[in-house]
Amino acid sequence: MRKKFIFFILIIFIISCGSPKVNEQVINPPNSDEEAIKIYQEALDGMNEGNFLYASKKFSEAEGMLPDIDWASKSALMSSYCLYNINFYDQAILNLERFIRIYPASQYVSYAQYLITISYYEQILDEDKDIQPLLISKKKIEEYLKRFPNTDYAIDLKFKLDLVINQLAAKELLIARYYIKNEKWIPAINRLKIIVKKYDKTIFVEEALHRLVEINYKIGLKEEAEAAAILLGYNYNSSEWYEKSYKILNKDYKPMKIDKKKDDGLVKRTIKKILFLDEK
């Protein structure tokens, strides 16, 4: 579905320009060489037939021959799209970066940047594998949203950013579970704190807080365990993780009753200060 959406956007300006033909009615590109026009048409035919690698090569060839800069830039962009469409992401990114350098005034720069960002996004692996593509994708999406916040592409990327952040949180939790299994408490606590601190809007924060209760209680850090329980109860008091955390603490322990209408910011700041008291 994603590639269909990107193709739909691309096809809009392909249709808007059509393909140059050699007749008296053609205005753009003026005085184009017949061979360049022929190659351009072959590229379009190849793309329409699904032969994207062939089309990419033909668009690149046509770019160097078309005299009109607008036609040449469109050929370069379509060549990059063809590479993207067959998952040649690295090559597509290089071509798109070249497009932006050579045609910085093009009206399609935001689309080219979007394709670059999506190319990084689609190289994301499962959360139990390499985390680096996730970090790169997050950075690229954030850069795009900062530079082009009001484009149609930004709406799509905001959704994808949420997915990336969730995967990053899942990765941290997976590593924390590994440390817990091997009774490496301090590394586990550090990973769980990353989730609470950086990914507190994800679904994984509830379990992360519970694990902080569990580990801190186990190693004798009762104050930190209670602080994590309070934060969990404050935000997720109907959660199964809160119930599990409550059972870990002694029977006489009563969770703090907090009026969310009062000192909301102060409550959170105080609890997080306790949780992260080892950090500046």
Residue, then its C-alpha position, 0 to 999 in steps of 0.5 A: m500500500r505504501k508504494k502504491f501511495i508513493f507511486f500515485i503521488l509520482i504519477i500525478f506529475i508524470i501525467s501532468c507533463g506527459s511524454p514529449k512527442v515530436n510534433e508541432q503542438v509540443i512546447n516542452p521541452p523545446n527543440s529536444d533531440e529526437e533520440a532523447i525523446k525516444i529514450y524517455q518514452e522507452a523509460l515510461d513504457g518500461m515503468n508502465e510494464g513493471n520493468f523498473l530497473y530498465a526504466s531507471k536506466k532509461f530515465s537516467e540516460a534521458e536526463g543527460m540528453l534532454p535540453d530542458i532542465d524541468w524535463a531532465s529533473k523529472s527524469a532523474l526523479m523518476s529514475s530514483y523512484c524506479l530504484y526505490n520501487i524494486n527495493f534498491y534503497d541505497q542506490a535510490i538514496l544516492n540518486l535522490e541526494r544527487f537530484i537535490r544537489i543538482y536541482p535544488a530549485s525543483q518543486y519536487v525537492s520535498y517529495a525527493q526528501y520524502l522518498i529518501t526518508i521512506s527508503y531508510y524507514e523501509q530498511i528497518l528490521d525486527e526489534d530483536k535485530d539491529i537497532q541502527p536502522l531504527l535510529i537512522s530512520k527516526k533521525k531522518i523522519e524528525e529532520y523531514l518533519k522539521r524541514f517540511p512540516n506542512t506537506d502531505y508527506a509529513i502526515d504519513l511520516k508522523f504516523k511512521l515516527d510513532l511506529v519507529i519509537n514503539q519499535l525502539a522501546a520494544k528493543e530496549l525492553l527486549i534487552a532489559r528482559y535479557y539482563i533480568k533473565n541473567e540477573k544483571w540488575i544494573p544494566a536492566i535498570n538502565r535500559l528500563k529507565i531509557i523507556v520511561k524517560k524517552y519512550d513514555k508515550t509507548i505501550f511498553v512503559e507500563e511493563a518497564l515501570h513494573r520491572l523497575v518495581e520488581i528489580n528495585y524491590k529485589i535488590g533492596l531499593k524500596e524507595e525507588a520501587e515505591a516511586a516506580a509503583i506510584l508513577l505506574g499507578y498514577n498513569y495506569n492504575s487499571s493496568e495489570w502491570y500495576e496490579k502485579s507491582y502492588k502485589i510485589l510490595n508488602k500487604d500494608y503498602k498503600p499506593m499514594k492517592i493523587d489528585k491529578k488536578k493538583d500539582d500534576g507537573l510537580v508530582k511527575r517531576t518528583i517521582k521521576k527525580i526519585l527514579f533517576l536520582d543517580e543521574k544529573 
